[in-house]
Amino acid sequence: MTDRLDRALGAYYGLALGDALGMPTQVMSRQDVVRVYGTLTGFEPARPDNPVSAGMPAGSVTDDTDQAVIVGRLIDEGRGRIDPLRLAHELLDWEKKMRAKGSFDLLGPSTKAALDAVARGVPTEEAGRHGTTNGAAMRVTPVGIAFAVEPLESFLDHVVESCQVTHDTTIGIAGAAASPPP
């Protein structure tokens, strides 16, 4: 394998492993995590009372990993571009499949609101301007893999492109820009 491929796989593996490690603690406060789990040193199943990941077995990844894989595929298929409308439809299709499986691990509030707006006909350039979360940071790993950080302005254009449809806010873009692997 090439060094670049090794680094790309390492970034995806790190994302998936960190996601799976944190899965049972989704939406829990730090205090609750310590009270329930102590120090997490391995994979744990989600507790049945977790409103997001109830019933998920130890080692399961969440929407964070799934969305990153979608973004990576779209970058590849789009030859370096992410079509925002296609991203919106891919995420909505993903959620539909997850609902069919009975999963509670669905799209976050900003993502869902923006995608519902797109489904109602709101342009993709406007749909993501109202969220208050940093969910785009969870799916930006492929941007850090695919594009050089220098020149910074060009790199940030790619980050914004990955955020626009769901997290076109200062919080969303800043969180994503601070997250991709080198």
Secondary structure, 3 states (H helix, E strand, C coil): CCHHHHHHHHHHHHHHHHHHHHHHHCCCCHHHHHHHHCCCCCCCCCCCCCCCCCCCCCCCCCHHHHHHHHHHHHHHHCCCCCCHHHHHHHHHHHHHHHHHCCCCCCCCHHHHHHHHHHHCCCCHHHHCCCCCCCHHHHHCHHHHHHCCCCCHHHHHHHHHHHHHHHHCCHHHHHHHHCCCCC
